[in-house]
Amino acid sequence: MTSTVPASTHYIPENLPSHLQHYINGHFVDSVGGGTFDVLDPVSNTNYATAAAGQQEDIDLAVAAAREAFVNGPWPQMKPRERARILNRIADAVEAQEVRLADLESFDTGLPITQAKGQALRAAENFRFFADLIVAQFDDAMKVPGSQINYVNRKPIGVAGLITPWNTPFMLESWKLAPALATGNTVVLKPAEFTPLSASLWAQIFKDAGLPDGVFNLVNGLGEEAGDALVKHADVPLISFTGETTTGQTIFRNAAAHLKGLSMELGGKSPCVVFADADLDAAIDSALFGVFSLNGERCTAGSRILVERAIYDDFCDRYAARAKAIVVGDPHDPKTEVGALVHPEHFDKVASYVEIGKSEGRLLAGGGRPEHLPEGNYIAPTVFADVAPNARIFQEEIFGPVVSITPFEDDDEALALANNTKYGLAAYIWTQNLTRAHTFSHNMQAGMVWLNSHNVRDLRTPFGGVKASGLGHEGGYRSIDFYTDQQAVHISLGAVHTPKFGSIADPSAVRR
């Protein structure tokens, strides 16, 4: 059975706020209409705070502040080095609060504390990376000998609307905030309503670092209210969204009226393909970590494991044995490997897929709530084998600690199975055959492929998916491209030959 941790008093961080406000134009404020919503602790499922519930009027105020800061404020006009200094001060402040951030993130999301501890450092690294990039970046300059010099001038676009998810929220917010601010834009952040706690820390961090008022604004609220108003706002030319695919489709439709720039990282159902020649120990380690870390609440989770028939039975036995030994318990316990799912609504969704899976595959591990955890949003790491490619647990994103395992006979069948979903975010391939590794990855319908590795992110590379997994890419220079307008400037070096329309040498020849 699933390993347990000793019963202990549920950890509650000190000095928790009882109410979370918006942050608009340098001030913490409540909603204009006074509305609030409850914020739950995922271990006890009790309310620990209320949050201001943003509506159209609150978004209007935040966008107006951001627009004013963009048009008349100093931020867009600063030299890259000046903005970089502030970004590095932001990174310093984030690193200085690493322990506090981890405590809040673990408490608010249910993530194991050992996994939450790295999130602040990754967030800080995002700001340092883009601080370096905007100073070092250069753009194309082309010379047409004796005729022209052409160069590219990059300009910030305006107010960027950032809508972020509830899984590792603080770190994922930094993925958007860092490049948007680095390139001179102003922002309105709408964090996920399930997890507003860590987002509330950005305001003071930014203020202390010297970010001018109005450059950063935050409006809490529900997606269909605050998020919808942000997407539809005429003065917000950019929307960067991370979340599930159906919400992305709604944003796509609503952004069309104003032809907004869109970057959307959406759902995933990523395959992990294990060939018979793979380093099986390493593959099992990676395939376990890839779906059960972060409670399985990760868009790039390798939740469909495809295993070559020759090693299928051995893989299933060893994988299931390891899954049963995963420690499930209170998120703050350092022994915990899988904590509580973020919210009872999400728990119900994942639990329903576990029940569906019992009729679609052979249950090898887990299958519901751990016996030692009768309360809270806990799901035991669940493994189904012999899952057919038309099964719902094979096709649909579950976003929890649930994995399906399916056999294949040869490379062609493996590729067909790997590509057989509407999603195309990530893929993981395990083989020692170099030719197969490259040819297989090139034929994968996925925005990102890892060979003989789990998800190890390089900030310089594009991050995003294909098919129903997203629109566009961010990361490195792709983020710079998204958050800037690229203006081509052409300079003549000498006389330019221009046909003389309307010029006639003999006026008497003009037909009257």
N, C-alpha and C positions, 0 to 999 in steps of 0.2 A: 504494500500500500504506500501511498504518498508519505514522504517523511514529514515530520512535524517539528515545530519549535516549542519549547516549554511555554506553558501558559504564562502570560505576563500582563500587567496593566497596560492598556493601550496608551501609547505615547502621544502627548499633546504638546506642541512647541510652546514656549513661553511667549508672552506678549502678542498673542494672536489678535488681529483687529476684529472687532465685532461688526464693523460695517465698512464696505469698500465703496469708494466714490469714483466718479469720473475725474479725469485730469485734463483741463481745458485751459489753454493760454496761460499756463504757469500756475493754475490754482486747482485745488481739489474741490469739486462741486457735486451736489446731488442732481438727480434728474429734475428737469424743469417741472414735470408733472408730479414729482415726488414718488414715483413707482420704484419698487424694489423686488428682488427675487432672492430666494434662499440658496445658500451654498452648503453642500453636504460634505461631511467627513466620510470617505468611502469604507472605513473600517466599522464605524458604528452606525452609519447612515443617519446621523442626527445633524441638525443644522448647527453650524458653528459661527455663521456670519450671514449678514444680508449684503446684497450688492445693489447699487443704483442700477435701475433697469432703463437703459437708453432707448429713446424713441426718436422720431424724425427731428424734433426740435433740438434734441441734444446733439445729434449728428450735425445739424445745421450750424450750431454754435462751434463745434469742434472744427468743422471744415472751414468756417469763416476765419477762425483763428489761424489755422494752418495756411490758408490762402493769403491772409495779411502778412504772415511771417515770410511767405515765399516772395510776394510781390514787393514788399517794403522793408523786409528785415535783412540782416547782414548775412544769414547763413548761405544762401545760394551764391553770393558774391565772394565768399571767402576763398582764399587760395587753398589748394589741396593740402598743403602742409599744415595750414591753420586748422582745417577740419580734422586732419589726422591726429593732431595733438589732443583734441577733445575726445576723439574716438579711443585713443590710448588711455586717457584718464577714465573713460567709461570702463574699459577693460580692467584697469587697476581696481576700480571700485567693486566690480563684479567678483574678481578674485578675492578681494578682502572679505567678501560676504559669503564665501563658498560654503561654510558650514551652515550658516543661517538659511541660505538658499536651498541647500539640500534638505534641511529639516522641513521647510515649508513645502517644497515640491513633493517630498515623500508623503507628508501628511495630506496634502491637497489632492494628489493623484492616486495614491496607493502604491506607488513604485517602491521597490525595496531600497532602503537607504544606501546600500553599497552601490547601487546603480544610479541613484539620484546624485551622488557626490561628484560624479564626473560632469554633470550637466552645466554647472556654473563655469567650470574651466573651459568647456567647449564653447559656451556663450562668449566668454572673454576672448577666446581665440578667433571667433568670427569677427569681432571688432578690430582686433589687431591685424588680421589678414586684410581687411578692406582699408584700414588705415595705411598699410604698406602699399596696397594695390593702387590707390588713387594718387599716391605720390610717385610711384614708379611707372604708371601707365603712360603709354605714348600712342599716338594715332597715326594713321596713314598720311603721308605726304608724297605727292607724285609730281614729277616734272615732265612737261612736254617741251623738249628742247627748243629754245628760241621762241616759244609761244606762250606757255602758261605754267604756273605752279598751282597745284590743287592740294588742299589739305582738308582734314576733317576736324570740325569743331564740335565738341560734346557739350550739351547743356542739360541741366536738370529739367525735368518735365513739369513738376508742380506738386500737387498734393497726392501722395500715394496712400491708397486705402489698403491696410494690411489686416487680413482676417486669418486667425491662427487657430490650430487645433488644441485639444486637451491632452494629448499624449506628449510627454516631455515639453510642456508649454514654454517654459522660460528659454530653453535652448532654441526651440523652433522659432520663437519670436525674434531671437537675435539673428537668425538666418535672414530675416526680412528687414529688420530695423537697421542692421549694420550697413548693407549696401545702399538702401534707400537714403539713409542720412549721409553716408560717405559721398554720394554723388551730388549732394546739395538739395535734395528734395525735402519737403516737410511731410509729416505723416499723421494719419489718424489710425490708431490701432484698435481693432475690436477683438479682444481675446475670447476664447471659448467660455461659454457660460458655466460649464462644469468646473472650471479650474481658473478662477480670476485672481487667486491669491498672489502667486509670484509675479504676475504682470503688474500688480500694484506697486512693486518695488522700483520699476523703471523710472518713474517720475522723479523721485529723489536722487537716484543715481545720475540721471541726465542733468538735473538742476545743479547738483554739486560739481559736475564735470564742466559746467559752463555752457551747456547748450542753451541758446536763446529761447525765451518764452515763445510758445506758439509753434515751435518746430516739431515738438512731440506732443501729441494729444491722444488720450485714451478714453474710449467710451465702452463701458460694460453693457451687456444686454444679450438678448436672444438673437439668434441668427435671422429669424424671420422678421424681426423688428429692427434692431440696430444695424445688423449686417445688411439687411435688404435696403435700408435707407442709405447706407454708405455706398453700396454698389450702384444705386440709381442716381446718386447725387451728380448734378451737372458739372460741379467744380472739382471733381475727383477723376482725373484722366487715367489713373493707373489703379488696377486691383491685383494684388497678389494674394492668392488663396491656397490654403492647404486644408484638405478635408475629404469628405466622401464624394463619390462620383455624381450622385443625383443632385447634391447641393451645387456642385460645379456646373452641372447642366443648367440649373436655374440661374446661376450667376451669369453664365454665357448669354442666356436669353435677355436678362435684364440689363446687361452692359451694352447690348447691341445698339440701343437707341442713341447713345453718345459715342459709339465707336471707341470704347475704352481699350487701352492696352491691358492684356490679360496674361497672367502667369498662374497656372493652376496645377498643383501637384495633388493628384486625386487618389483613388483607391488602388489596391493591389491584391493580387493572388499569385504571388511569385513562386516559380518552381525552383526546387533544389534537385539537380540531376546528378545521380551518383552512379558512375560506371564501375564495372567489375574490376578495373585496374586501378581504382582510386586508393589512396591511403585511407583505409576504412576507419581507423581510429580518429584521424583528423576530421574526416567527413562527418562522423557521428558527433564529435564535439561541436563542430560548426553548425550542423543541422539542429542540434538541441538548442544551442545559444541563439540561433537565428530565428527561432519561433517562440521560445519561452522567455527570453530576456524581455525586459520592459513589460512583463505580464502578457506578452503576445500582442500588446496594443501598439503595433508598429506597422507602418504602411509597407515597408520593405521585407516583412517577415516571409521566410521561405516556407510557407504553410502547405505547399504541395510537394511532397518528396517523391521523386521518381527514381526507382532503383532497378538496376539491371537484374534480370531473372536469376543469373548464376549466383548472386550474393543476396538475393531478396530475403530469404528466410533468416539468414544469419543477421542481416541488418535489422530486420523487424524485431527479432528477439533481443538484440543488444540495445537497440534504441528504446524499446518499451521498458526494459529493466532500468535504464538510466532515467527515463521519464518518471517512473514510479518513485525513484529516490530523490527527486527534486524537492527541496524544502519549501513548503508553503506556510506562510504565517504572517504575523504582524509586520507591516512594512519597515518599521524602525528597528527591528531585530537584525543585527548584522549577519545572522545565519540565513535569513530568508532569501530565497532565490526567486520566488513568485509571490507577489503580494496581493492586494485587493484590487479588483477592477474599479474603474474610476467612479461609477455611478450605478445605482440600482436599475436604471433603464437599460444601461449597457449590459449589466449582469444578466438581466432577463433575456436580452437578445442572444448573448453567447450561450446561455443555458439552453435556449430553444434549439440552437444549432447542435449542441451536444445530443439532445434527444433525437433530432433528425438523423444525426450520424449513426445512431444505434441501429437504424434500419437500412443504412447505406454502406456500412463497412463493418469490419470485425474489430470490436473494441479490445485494445491491447493494454491500455492504461487509462486511469482517470475515469471520467464518465459522469462527473457532477461535482457537488460540493464536498470538500474533505470532511470526514466525520468529526474531526477535532475542532472545526470552525463553524459552528452552527449559525453564527451571525456574521454580517458583513458580506462584501461582494467577492467571495472567494470561489474560484473554479479550479479543481485539480488539473494539472497538466494532462491533457487527453489526447490519446493516439488511436487513430483508426487505420486499419490495414485493408488491403484488397478493395480499395475505393475505385469505383468505375468513373470514367471521365465525364459522364453525364450526371453524376451525383451533385446535389446542391452543395455539399461540403467540399467538393472538388472545384466547383465553379464560382461560388459566392464568397465574398470577403466576410470573414467572421470577426477578425480583429480581437482575438483573445487567445488563450493558451490551448489551442486546438489544432491538430495537424492530421493530414491524410497522407497515406503511403500507398503508392500504386506501382506495380511492376511493369517493366518493358522488356522486349526481346532484343531490339537492335537500335542503332542510331536513328534510323528513320522513324521508328515508332516513338522513341524518346523525344525527338523534335516535334512530332505531331502532338504528343501529349503536352509538352511544355507550352506550345503556342495555342492550345485549345481552351482559351478563356477570352473574355472581352478585355481583360486587363493586360498591361504590358509595362510594369514599372521596373522590377528588378528580376534577375535570374542568377542562380549559383550553379556552377558546373564543377564536378569533381572527376578528374581523369589525369593520368600521367602521360597520355598521348598528346603531344604538342599539336600535331596537325588537327586532330579531332577537336582539341580545345579551341583553336582559332576558328575553324570552319563552323563548328557548332555555335559558338558565340555570335558569329557574324549572321547566322540565320535565325537567331533568337529574336522574337518580337518583344523586345524589352529595351527600355531607355538606358539601363545600366546592367552590366554583367560582371560578376566576380568569378574568377577562376581559382579554384582551390583555396577559397577564403570565404569568410562571412563578410558582412557589410562593414568595410573599413573605408571611411570617407576621406577623400582628398579634396580640400576646399577649392582647388584650382579647376576641378573638372565639372562638366555639366551635370546637374541633378534634375531629373524629371523622367517622365514616362511617355509611352505611346499608347495608341488606342484609347480605351476608357480610363487610362491612368494619368492623363494630364494633357496640358497644352503649354508648350514652351519649356524652356529650361532656365534655371538659375544656377549660380555657382561660378566663381571666378569672373572672367570677362563677360560671361553670359549675363550675369547680374548687372554689370556696368552697362551692357547693351540695353537691358530691359528698362533700367531706371534713368536713361538719358536719351535725348534726341541727338541724332547724328547729322550734323549740318555740313554739307559740302561747300567749301569756299573756293572760288576759282579766281586767280589773279593773272591778268594779262601782262606779258613781259615786253610787248611791242605792239606795233600796229596790227589790228585784227581785220582780216578781209571780211567785209560784209556786203552781200549783194544789195545794190542800191534800188530798192523797190520804189517806184513812183518817180524816178529821176530819168528825164528824157532829154537827150542832147539837142534835138531840133524841136522846139515848141510848136512850129507850124505843122509838125507831123501828127500832132494830137488830133484824133478824129473828133469832130464836134457833132 
